């Protein structure tokens, strides 16, 4: 078991867990190091250069040490190293182009890889903090978290293709879910409670710089929140992303935040043909919905709000259609349009669902674009192999 650090102000302590150097600044007499330990906790170290003779320390190296807890000239906490142990460079991490043989790798590649490991660790911690904060936000606003099944016997009528698997019993086709909306509406109708789920969905698309087959999303269905109240939740999620970015110093890795969120009425747009690339961080209200559901609605033209981040629409919220005949006609029309002989007939309808509002938000896409990461893989699979 790894011992936790115990710091005594002004006293010597023993550092028994290893740390990795993220940044190294050498001066005439001393060197400063920014390091991280497990769980991404950052420490700042000070070391007199007389201890570093014949030790070619570099970014990415692993060390452990003994030192004293003190403060720097600005009054900030810092640890002065009294004795340290060099564990050489980290050869156990995956390279940018896949798993490699450390014996055949250059020192430059090893150190590049070690720096990337620190970045991925920070992104993993950032993602977990964001997900937990969003959950707490929703629970504090009277939402109940529920789990949705992953495998469905019939594919939904959505245009996006689901990934298909085979039953081990009958060899019949099964589908990995691409949306949780239908199941959430079942929960909402039975429990008469606003519900949400944060989970992964799966769809049949190649892995690219901005698309992964398995991505994390938030879906919610409410019986008590208006669309304006859902917009207020979006604004709070914007604040969560900014706070986590600041806490983890993600700017040190070259990442950046978008402009402050802006709320715009669709009616105020000069060009009603929305060009998403014109928006950096915008909540667009009362956008006309063009879907089979709207065409069957008796209530006239319905609208939704959209959250657009760095040129991509990542969330939309709306008031649901809840008349049985309208829903059934919409599903049948979309089934015909897609050429499907069979699809999920939305059996939640038999529960006589109440009037609801819904919100769907792609969380991996949001983190990828909001923090301006290199690849969506960095956040959808932050501890996997780095895709160059």
Secondary structure, 3 states (H helix, E strand, C coil): CCCCCCCCECCEEECCCCEEEEEEEECCCEEEEEEECHHHCEEEEEEEHHHHCCCCCCCCEEEEEEEEEEECCCCCEEEEEEEEEEEEECCCCCECCECCCHHHCCHHHHHHHHHHHHHHHHHHHHHHHHHHHHHHHHHHCCCEECCCCCEECCCCCCCCCECEEECCCCCCEEEECCCCHHHHHHHHHHHCCCEEEEEEEEECCCCCCCCCCEEEEEEEEECCCCHHHHHHHHHHHHHHHHHHHHHCCHHHHCCCCCCCCEEEEHHHCCCCCCCHHHCCEEEEEEEECCCHHHHCCCCCCCEEEEEEECCEEEEEEEECCCCHHHHHHHHHHHHHHHCCCCCCCCHHHHHCCCCCEEEEEEHHHHHHHHCCCCCCHHHHCCCCCCCC
